[in-house]
Amino acid sequence: MKVLDKRSGKTDNITYDPKLDNLPIPKIVLEKTERARKTLEKYPAPEHLLRK
């Protein structure tokens, strides 16, 4: 996680806790992800938005 100092615009005090990687994913997040996946299958993003 990055902490941005609003006054200087620099990133300082970057903290990463590897213990947080193993937390279970909440059920609501899994449900919303699945709904978003189904929506994108039904209504795919226009090609001009996908190009870089």
PEBELZI-V172960 format. One line per field, one symbol per residue. ss: DSSP state (h for helix, s for strand, l for the rest). phi: phi as a letter, one per 20 degrees, with the letter a starting at -180 (. if undefined). A space follows every 50 residues. Layout:
ss = ???
phi = ???
This chain:
ss = llssllllllsslllllhhhhhllllhhhhhhhhhhhhhhhhllllhhhh ll
phi = .dddfffemeeclfdcdffffeffefgfffffffffffffffcffgffee fd
